[in-house]
Amino acid sequence: MSIDKKSSIPPHILKLQALYHRLPLNHSRYPHVEKRIKNELAGLYGESRLYYPLSKFPTPHKVLQNTRLYLHSSYFQIDFLIITPKFLLILESKYYSDDLMFDDTVHQVIQKKDQQIRVFDDPVLQAEEQAYQLTMWLEKLGYSNLPIEYYVVMTNSQTRLRIDPTNNHHAEKVISLQRLPSLFRELIKRYQQDTLTLNEMSNLTKTISYHHQTYNPDILKTMKVSEGDILKGVICMKCGTVGMKMYRLRWQCVTCDYRSRDAHENTLKDYFLLIGPTITNQNFRNFTSLKSGSTAKDMLNKASSKVTGNTKSRQYQLSYNFDSEDFNYLSKLNTIKSKLKNELQ
């Protein structure tokens, strides 16, 4: 099984991580950003747990992950869309923890954790709406009468589900990760007739992939943080301190004395994620606290893919690949930050 469209970490989560590491701890939005990034990373981990059972799907199929399509002036997104000759299958991944109670009366999920109660929207209604929107979207492209099934997969094996047996709305559509292989077999038995040839299945996969639009927001605007609020400076990749200083053409950490010749490269990536893909010499010096304009020019010439304009108006184009290893440093910073927090507790 190969997932036809899979990114290790989506752009909006990379941007959240960059903001998380450059937002002061005492900023009013810091708790919100921290909570959001934890939830996003947990969800991402939950999605990754579906890869193995999906590889056991016992019939020709295509898998699309995090597909985002435009319909009726808005977007809808599907965690996993499995395309087979017989039917289409939507899987909504949820990585809840602790006890969960599904209320069919008000269509809510109630979580009890540490004597606190949290309420979530009904994921089954969410998956049902995705199936409806996908049906409408496919009909606009000439695909009609394609059977679409949908289920919510609980990817945390420690989660305890409380569903009343009379609650068919949730009992039939909410399944555990371990339930997936038998569900696949049941669906294949249920749908005897092919509605797509292998060639049509492949073409449909390509069509959906072509129309997919990656979620790539202005993260400062989304999280209600101003550019002036974020911490400026080069981040030490050994201890996480923000504010390395240039000394004899090397960056040196003011906390642990770690030295690096290319520490500014990750700072440029942060700028790309948080502010934008174009930067001037002055912008770069302000963001890194670098004093030398000539040194900044040399660094930008090496890092940029394109240069436009002259002298003070010169713009340097930053080009990084979201699907590559360009942003692996953010995960390392997560580890450093978690270690520091544990040591302080």
C-alpha positions in Angstrom: 0.0 0.0 0.0 1.2 3.5 -0.8 -0.4 6.7 0.3 -0.7 8.8 -2.8 -0.5 12.1 -0.9 1.1 12.1 2.5 3.2 14.8 4.2 5.2 14.0 7.3 4.1 17.3 9.0 1.6 19.6 7.3 2.6 23.3 6.8 0.2 24.7 9.4 1.7 22.4 12.1 5.3 23.4 11.1 4.2 27.1 11.4 2.6 26.4 14.8 5.9 24.8 16.0 7.9 27.8 14.8 5.6 30.2 16.6 5.7 28.0 19.7 9.4 28.3 19.9 9.4 32.1 19.3 6.5 33.2 21.5 7.5 34.5 25.0 6.3 32.3 27.8 4.5 35.2 29.4 2.6 36.1 26.2 -1.2 36.0 26.6 -1.6 33.6 23.7 1.2 31.2 24.7 -1.1 28.8 26.6 -3.4 28.6 23.6 -0.5 28.0 21.1 1.0 25.4 23.4 -2.3 23.5 23.8 -3.0 23.7 20.0 0.4 22.3 19.0 0.1 19.4 21.5 -3.3 18.5 20.1 -2.1 18.8 16.5 0.9 16.6 17.1 -1.2 14.0 19.0 -3.6 13.9 16.0 -0.7 13.5 13.6 0.6 10.6 15.7 -2.8 9.1 15.7 -3.1 9.3 11.9 0.3 7.6 11.6 -1.1 4.6 13.5 -3.4 3.9 10.6 -0.7 3.3 8.1 -0.1 -0.4 9.0 -3.7 -1.5 9.0 -4.3 0.3 5.8 -1.4 -1.7 4.2 -3.5 -4.8 4.9 -6.5 -3.7 2.8 -7.3 -6.9 0.9 -8.2 -5.4 -2.5 -6.7 -3.0 -5.1 -7.0 0.5 -3.6 -5.6 4.0 -3.4 -5.2 6.0 -0.2 -5.2 9.8 0.0 -4.3 11.5 3.3 -5.5 14.9 4.5 -7.3 15.7 1.3 -8.7 19.3 1.2 -11.2 20.2 -1.5 -13.2 23.3 -2.4 -17.0 23.2 -2.5 -19.6 25.9 -2.4 -17.3 28.7 -1.2 -15.5 26.7 1.5 -13.1 23.8 2.0 -13.7 20.4 3.5 -10.9 18.0 4.6 -10.8 14.3 4.9 -8.2 12.5 7.1 -8.0 9.3 5.0 -9.9 8.6 1.7 -9.6 5.0 0.4 -10.6 4.6 -3.2 -11.5 1.0 -4.3 -13.2 -0.3 -7.4 -16.3 -1.1 -5.3 -16.7 1.9 -2.9 -15.0 4.9 -1.4 -14.2 4.9 2.3 -13.7 7.9 4.6 -11.8 7.4 7.8 -11.8 10.2 10.4 -8.9 9.7 12.8 -9.4 10.7 16.5 -6.7 10.4 19.2 -8.8 11.1 22.3 -7.5 10.0 25.7 -9.2 8.8 28.9 -12.9 8.0 29.2 -15.2 9.1 26.4 -19.0 9.1 26.5 -20.9 9.6 23.2 -24.2 11.4 23.7 -26.6 10.7 20.8 -29.2 13.2 22.1 -27.1 16.4 21.7 -24.5 14.8 19.4 -21.5 15.5 21.6 -18.5 13.7 22.9 -17.9 14.1 26.6 -14.4 13.5 28.0 -13.7 13.0 31.7 -10.1 13.6 32.7 -8.6 14.4 36.1 -12.1 15.2 37.4 -12.5 17.7 34.6 -15.1 17.5 31.8 -14.4 18.5 28.2 -17.0 18.6 25.4 -16.2 17.9 21.7 -18.2 18.0 18.6 -19.6 14.8 17.3 -17.0 13.2 15.0 -19.5 10.9 13.4 -21.5 13.9 12.2 -18.3 15.4 11.0 -17.5 12.3 8.9 -21.1 12.1 7.7 -20.8 15.7 6.5 -17.6 14.9 4.8 -19.2 12.0 2.9 -22.1 14.3 1.8 -19.7 17.0 0.6 -17.5 14.5 -1.2 -20.7 13.2 -3.0 -21.6 16.7 -4.1 -18.0 17.4 -5.2 -17.8 14.2 -7.2 -21.1 14.8 -8.9 -19.9 18.2 -10.1 -17.1 16.3 -11.9 -19.4 13.8 -13.4 -18.9 11.0 -10.9 -22.3 9.8 -9.7 -23.6 6.9 -7.7 -20.3 6.0 -6.1 -20.9 4.3 -2.8 -19.2 6.2 0.1 -18.8 4.7 3.5 -17.5 6.6 6.6 -16.2 5.7 10.0 -14.5 7.3 13.0 -11.3 5.5 14.1 -10.2 5.8 17.7 -6.4 5.5 17.4 -5.5 5.6 21.1 -5.7 2.1 22.4 -5.9 3.4 26.0 -9.1 5.3 25.3 -12.2 3.8 27.0 -15.4 4.2 25.0 -18.8 4.4 26.6 -21.5 4.0 24.0 -25.0 3.0 24.9 -26.0 -0.2 22.9 -29.2 1.6 21.7 -27.1 4.4 20.3 -26.8 3.1 16.8 -25.5 6.4 15.5 -22.2 5.9 17.3 -22.1 2.2 17.9 -22.0 1.4 14.2 -19.7 4.2 13.1 -17.1 4.6 15.9 -14.5 1.8 15.7 -11.1 1.0 17.3 -7.9 0.7 15.4 -7.9 -3.1 15.9 -11.4 -3.3 14.2 -10.2 -2.0 10.9 -9.0 -5.2 9.2 -12.3 -7.0 9.9 -14.2 -3.9 8.8 -12.4 -3.9 5.4 -13.4 -7.6 4.9 -17.0 -6.8 5.7 -17.2 -3.9 3.3 -15.7 -6.0 0.5 -18.3 -8.7 1.1 -21.1 -6.1 1.2 -20.2 -4.5 -2.1 -20.1 -7.3 -4.7 -20.3 -5.1 -7.8 -17.4 -2.9 -9.1 -18.4 0.7 -9.9 -14.9 1.7 -11.1 -12.3 -0.1 -13.3 -8.7 0.0 -12.1 -8.0 2.6 -14.7 -11.0 4.7 -13.6 -9.9 4.3 -10.0 -6.4 5.6 -10.9 -7.8 8.5 -12.8 -10.1 9.5 -9.9 -7.2 9.4 -7.5 -5.2 11.7 -9.8 -8.2 14.1 -10.2 -8.7 14.4 -6.5 -5.0 14.9 -5.9 -5.0 17.6 -8.6 -7.8 19.6 -6.9 -6.3 19.2 -3.4 -5.4 22.5 -1.8 -2.9 22.3 1.1 -3.9 24.2 4.3 -1.2 26.8 4.6 -2.5 29.8 6.6 -0.9 33.0 7.9 -0.2 31.5 11.3 0.3 34.8 13.1 -3.1 36.0 11.9 -4.7 32.7 12.7 -3.3 32.6 16.2 -3.9 36.3 16.8 -0.2 37.1 17.4 1.5 40.3 16.0 4.8 40.1 14.3 6.3 42.4 16.9 5.5 39.9 19.7 7.7 37.1 18.4 11.2 36.6 19.8 14.0 37.7 17.5 17.4 36.1 17.3 19.1 32.9 16.3 18.1 29.8 18.3 20.8 27.5 19.8 20.2 23.9 18.6 21.9 22.6 21.7 20.1 24.3 24.6 17.2 26.2 22.9 18.3 29.7 23.9 17.1 32.4 21.6 19.8 35.0 20.9 23.1 33.6 19.7 25.7 36.2 18.9 28.1 36.4 15.9 31.7 36.1 16.9 34.5 35.6 14.4 32.1 34.5 11.7 30.5 31.9 13.9 27.3 32.0 16.0 27.9 31.5 19.7 25.2 30.7 22.3 25.2 33.1 25.2 24.0 30.3 27.6 26.0 27.1 26.7 28.7 28.5 24.4 27.8 26.2 21.6 29.2 27.5 18.4 27.9 27.0 14.8 28.7 28.5 11.4 25.2 27.9 9.9 22.8 28.4 12.9 21.2 31.3 11.0 19.8 28.9 8.4 17.1 27.7 10.8 16.3 31.3 11.6 15.6 32.0 8.0 13.3 29.0 7.9 11.4 30.4 10.9 11.1 33.7 9.1 9.8 31.8 6.0 7.2 30.0 8.1 6.1 33.0 10.3 6.5 36.0 8.1 6.9 35.1 4.4 9.1 33.9 1.6 10.8 37.2 0.8 13.3 39.0 3.0 15.6 42.0 2.8 19.1 42.5 4.3 17.6 44.8 6.9 14.8 42.4 7.8 17.4 39.6 8.2 19.6 41.7 10.4 16.6 42.7 12.5 15.4 39.2 12.9 18.9 37.8 13.8 20.4 40.8 15.6 23.3 40.6 13.2 25.1 43.9 12.8 27.2 43.4 9.7 25.3 44.2 6.4 28.0 42.5 4.3 27.9 39.3 6.4 24.1 39.3 6.1 24.4 39.7 2.3 26.8 36.7 2.0 24.4 34.6 4.1 21.4 35.6 2.1 23.0 35.1 -1.2 23.8 31.5 -0.2 20.4 30.8 1.2 18.1 32.4 -1.4 16.8 30.9 -4.6 16.3 34.3 -6.3 17.4 37.9 -5.8 15.5 40.9 -7.2 16.0 44.7 -6.8 19.0 46.8 -6.1 20.8 48.0 -2.9 18.4 48.7 -0.1 15.3 47.4 -2.0 16.9 44.1 -2.8 14.6 41.2 -2.0 15.9 37.6 -1.4 13.5 34.8 -2.1 13.4 31.9 0.4 12.4 28.5 -1.0 11.9 25.5 1.2 10.1 22.2 0.7 7.4 21.3 3.2 7.6 17.6 2.2 11.4 17.4 2.7 13.7 17.4 5.8 14.1 21.1 5.7 12.1 21.6 8.9 13.3 18.6 11.0 15.0 21.1 13.4 11.6 22.0 14.8 11.1 18.5 16.2 14.6 18.7 17.8 13.6 22.0 19.4 10.4 20.3 20.7 12.6 17.7 22.4 14.9 20.3 23.9 12.0 22.3 25.2 10.3 19.3 26.7 13.5 18.3 28.4 14.0 21.8 29.9 10.4 21.8 31.2 10.8 18.4 32.8 14.0 19.6 34.6 12.2 22.7 35.9 9.3 20.6 37.4 
